[in-house]
């Protein structure tokens, strides 16, 4: 994590500055927020009342609906903030574990994947199944590697965006605090109470978002380190899978050639034995010889096709 140390220090400094901007209300109040249940009860009450006209009803229902949205945002921000805090605690141990796994993967790569002659005991169909399984495994790890690479690129560029959001949100918070302290005139008590709840919840939601962004910035260096270690392990696995796939492909090719050679030997033997025999036996031997040649030609074409596929994949 040495390469992140300076960045980490700068993020701590930035976070300290941003927290100072929203840590305390301008009026010093420690507000108890309205509950979600209370707002839902008010929505039911407004819908059922006959005292208010439609315009007043719709206005109150709109405010209460937006208040519920802000309460939900507050909950989500606190959850994300807790996730970042938890990650900063657990990431060091996970990084150590990943580095150990990398060492094991490097040690595996230094050893032969299969013992000498081990693959000869398998039938062609079994070897092809093993090769297909490794191909599927390769696709999965390639997808994982690409996802990790994109995540690193995205996270690497996130700091600038978050800093901009912090500045804009602090301006918005100042505006909300000023609005909260302004007297409300010319509206009903019900409307005043609804506005008050909405502003209090909006301020709390914005504060929670600012704190969440602080935790996002503070955790960024170690999150990047974690992603880098995962990507490194994924790259090592890719190398090993490709090596295993190549060895299996070679074994499949050799097995096919061996099986074709055996078929040709049997065919030649049958032809030799059929000399001077009944015409039907001679015809059958000739048919077997032609079939053997066709199989050999198809095997050559299959090898050429697989070679072209390997080139396009590379």
C-alpha positions in Angstrom: 0.0 0.0 0.0 3.0 2.3 -0.2 1.8 3.8 -3.5 -1.4 4.9 -1.8 0.1 6.4 1.4 0.3 10.0 0.1 -3.1 9.8 -1.5 -4.5 8.3 1.8 -3.1 11.2 3.8 -4.6 13.8 1.4 -8.0 12.1 1.5 -8.0 12.2 5.3 -7.2 15.9 5.2 -10.0 16.5 2.7 -12.4 14.5 4.7 -11.6 16.4 7.9 -12.3 19.7 6.1 -15.6 18.5 4.6 -16.8 17.1 7.9 -16.2 20.5 9.6 -18.6 22.0 7.1 -21.6 19.9 8.1 -20.9 18.6 11.6 -23.1 21.0 13.5 -26.4 22.7 12.7 -26.3 26.4 12.3 -28.9 26.6 15.1 -27.2 24.0 17.2 -30.3 21.7 17.3 -30.2 18.0 17.7 -33.4 17.1 15.9 -35.4 13.9 16.4 -36.7 13.0 13.0 -40.2 12.0 12.2 -40.6 8.3 11.7 -41.6 6.5 8.5 -44.7 5.1 10.3 -45.8 8.6 11.3 -45.6 9.8 7.7 -47.5 6.8 6.3 -50.2 7.4 8.9 -50.5 11.0 7.8 -50.8 10.0 4.2 -53.7 7.7 5.1 -55.3 10.4 7.2 -55.0 13.0 4.4 -56.5 10.7 1.8 -59.5 9.9 4.1 -60.2 13.5 5.2 -63.1 15.5 3.8 -62.0 18.8 5.4 -59.3 19.7 2.9 -59.9 20.5 -0.8 -58.1 18.6 -3.5 -55.3 21.1 -4.0 -54.4 21.1 -0.3 -54.6 17.3 -0.2 -52.3 16.9 -3.2 -49.8 19.4 -1.9 -49.6 17.6 1.5 -49.5 14.2 -0.1 -46.6 15.3 -2.4 -44.6 16.6 0.6 -45.2 13.4 2.6 -44.2 11.3 -0.4 -41.0 13.2 -0.8 -40.3 12.9 3.0 -40.6 9.1 2.7 -38.1 9.2 -0.2 -35.7 11.2 1.9 -36.1 8.8 4.9 -35.3 5.9 2.5 -32.2 7.8 1.2 -31.1 8.4 4.8 -31.3 4.7 5.5 -29.4 3.7 2.4 -26.7 6.3 3.0 -26.1 5.0 6.5 -26.0 1.4 5.2 -23.4 2.3 2.6 -21.4 4.2 5.2 -21.4 1.2 7.4 -20.2 -1.0 4.5 -17.3 1.3 3.8 -16.3 1.3 7.5 -16.6 -2.5 7.7 -14.5 -2.9 4.5 -11.7 -0.8 6.0 -11.6 -3.1 9.0 -11.8 -6.4 7.0 -9.8 -5.5 3.9 -6.2 -5.9 5.4 -6.9 -9.5 6.4 -8.5 -10.2 3.0 -5.5 -8.7 1.2 -3.1 -10.9 3.2 -5.2 -13.9 2.3 -5.1 -13.0 -1.4 -1.3 -12.6 -1.4 -1.0 -16.1 0.1 -3.3 -17.5 -2.6 -1.1 -15.7 -5.2 2.0 -17.5 -3.8 0.2 -20.8 -4.0 -0.9 -20.2 -7.5 2.7 -19.3 -8.6 4.0 -22.5 -6.9 1.4 -24.5 -8.9 2.4 -22.8 -12.1 6.0 -23.9 -11.5 5.0 -27.6 -11.5 3.8 -29.8 -14.4 0.0 -29.9 -14.5 -0.1 -33.6 -15.4 2.4 -36.4 -14.6 4.2 -38.0 -17.5 1.9 -40.4 -19.3 -1.0 -39.5 -17.0 -3.2 -38.3 -19.9 -2.6 -41.5 -21.9 -4.9 -43.4 -19.6 -8.0 -41.4 -20.7 -10.2 -42.1 -23.7 -10.6 -39.5 -26.4 -14.1 -38.6 -25.2 -12.9 -38.1 -21.6 -10.1 -35.8 -22.8 -12.5 -33.8 -24.8 -14.8 -33.4 -21.8 -11.9 -32.2 -19.7 -10.8 -29.8 -22.4 -14.4 -28.4 -22.7 -14.5 -27.9 -18.9 -11.3 -26.0 -18.9 -12.5 -23.8 -21.8 -15.6 -22.9 -19.7 -13.5 -22.2 -16.7 -11.2 -20.0 -18.8 -14.3 -18.0 -20.0 -15.4 -17.5 -16.4 -12.0 -16.3 -15.2 -11.6 -14.0 -18.2 -15.0 -12.4 -17.4 -13.9 -12.0 -13.7 -10.6 -10.4 -14.8 -12.3 -8.0 -17.1 -14.8 -7.0 -14.4 -12.0 -6.3 -11.9 -10.1 -4.2 -14.5 -13.2 -2.1 -15.1 -13.8 -1.7 -11.4 -10.2 -0.5 -10.8 -10.6 2.0 -13.7 -13.9 3.2 -12.3 -12.7 3.5 -8.7 -9.5 5.2 -9.8 -11.4 8.1 -11.3 -14.1 8.3 -8.6 -12.2 10.6 -6.2 -12.6 13.7 -8.4 -16.3 13.1 -8.9 -16.9 12.6 -5.1 -15.0 15.7 -4.2 -17.1 17.7 -6.6 -20.3 16.2 -5.1 -19.1 17.1 -1.6 -18.7 20.7 -2.5 -22.1 20.9 -4.3 -23.8 19.0 -1.4 -22.4 21.4 1.2 -23.8 24.4 -0.7 -27.1 22.6 -0.8 -26.9 21.9 2.9 -26.3 25.6 3.7 -29.4 26.5 1.6 -31.6 24.0 3.4 -30.4 25.2 6.8 -31.3 28.8 5.8 -34.7 27.7 4.5 -35.3 25.8 7.8 -34.8 29.0 9.8 -37.1 31.1 7.7 -40.6 31.7 9.1 -43.5 30.1 7.2 -46.4 32.4 6.5 -49.7 32.2 4.8 -50.1 28.4 5.0 -52.0 26.1 7.3 -50.5 24.5 10.5 -50.7 21.1 8.8 -48.7 22.5 5.9 -46.2 24.1 8.2 -45.7 20.8 10.1 -45.3 18.8 6.8 -42.7 21.3 5.5 -40.8 21.2 8.8 -40.6 17.4 8.8 -39.5 17.4 5.1 -36.7 20.0 5.7 -35.5 18.2 8.8 -35.4 14.8 7.0 -33.8 16.4 3.9 -31.0 17.9 6.0 -30.4 14.6 7.8 -30.3 12.7 4.5 -27.9 15.2 3.0 -25.6 15.0 6.0 -25.7 11.2 5.9 -24.7 11.4 2.2 -21.8 13.7 2.9 -20.6 11.4 5.7 -21.0 8.4 3.3 -18.9 10.1 0.7 -16.3 10.8 3.3 -16.1 7.1 4.1 -16.0 6.4 0.3 -12.9 8.6 -0.1 -11.2 7.4 3.1 -11.7 3.7 2.0 -10.6 4.3 -1.6 -6.9 3.5 -1.2 -7.5 0.2 0.5 -10.4 -0.7 -1.8 -8.1 -0.1 -4.8 -5.4 -2.3 -3.2 -8.0 -5.0 -2.6 -9.1 -4.9 -6.2 -5.5 -5.0 -7.5 -4.8 -8.1 -5.4 -7.9 -9.8 -6.8 -6.9 -8.9 -10.3 -3.4 -10.2 -9.8 -4.7 -13.5 -8.5 -7.2 -13.7 -11.4 -4.3 -13.1 -13.9 -2.3 -16.0 -12.3 -5.3 -18.3 -12.6 -5.7 -17.3 -16.3 -2.1 -18.2 -17.0 -2.5 -21.6 -15.3 -5.8 -22.4 -17.0 -4.4 -21.5 -20.4 -1.4 -23.8 -19.7 -3.7 -26.6 -18.7 -5.9 -26.0 -21.7 -2.9 -26.2 -24.1 -1.7 -29.5 -22.5 -5.2 -31.0 -22.8 -5.5 -29.8 -26.4 -2.2 -31.5 -27.2 -3.3 -34.7 -25.5 -6.6 -34.6 -27.5 -4.7 -34.1 -30.8 -2.3 -37.0 -30.0 -5.2 -39.2 -28.9 -7.0 -38.5 -32.2 -4.0 -39.2 -34.2 -3.3 -42.4 -32.3 -6.9 -43.6 -32.7 -6.7 -42.9 -36.5 -3.4 -44.7 -36.8 -4.8 -47.7 -35.1 -7.8 -47.7 -37.4 -5.5 -47.4 -40.4 -3.4 -50.3 -39.2 -6.5 -52.5 -38.7 -7.7 -51.5 -42.2 -4.4 -52.4 -43.8 -4.4 -55.7 -42.0 -8.0 -56.5 -43.1 -7.0 -55.6 -46.7 -4.1 -58.0 -46.6 -6.2 -60.8 -45.1 -8.9 -60.1 -47.7 -6.7 -60.7 -50.7 -8.0 -63.6 -52.6 -11.1 -63.7 -50.6 -14.8 -63.4 -51.6 -15.5 -60.1 -53.6 -17.9 -59.0 -50.8 -15.1 -59.2 -48.3 -12.8 -57.2 -50.6 -15.5 -54.6 -51.0 -15.9 -54.3 -47.3 -12.2 -53.9 -46.8 -12.0 -51.2 -49.4 -14.9 -49.4 -47.8 -13.1 -49.5 -44.4 -10.0 -48.1 -46.1 -11.9 -45.2 -47.6 -13.7 -44.5 -44.3 -10.3 -44.4 -42.6 -9.0 -41.8 -45.1 -12.1 -39.7 -44.6 -11.7 -39.7 -40.8 -8.1 -38.7 -41.3 -9.0 -35.8 -43.5 -11.7 -34.6 -41.1 -9.2 -34.8 -38.3 -6.8 -32.6 -40.2 -9.5 -30.0 -40.9 -10.6 -30.1 -37.3 -7.0 -29.3 -36.2 -6.8 -26.5 -38.7 -10.1 -25.1 -37.4 -9.0 -25.2 -33.8 -5.7 -23.5 -34.7 -7.6 -20.7 -36.3 -9.9 -20.4 -33.2 -6.9 -20.2 -31.0 -5.4 -17.3 -33.1 -8.7 -15.4 -33.0 -9.0 -15.8 -29.2 -5.5 -14.6 -28.8 
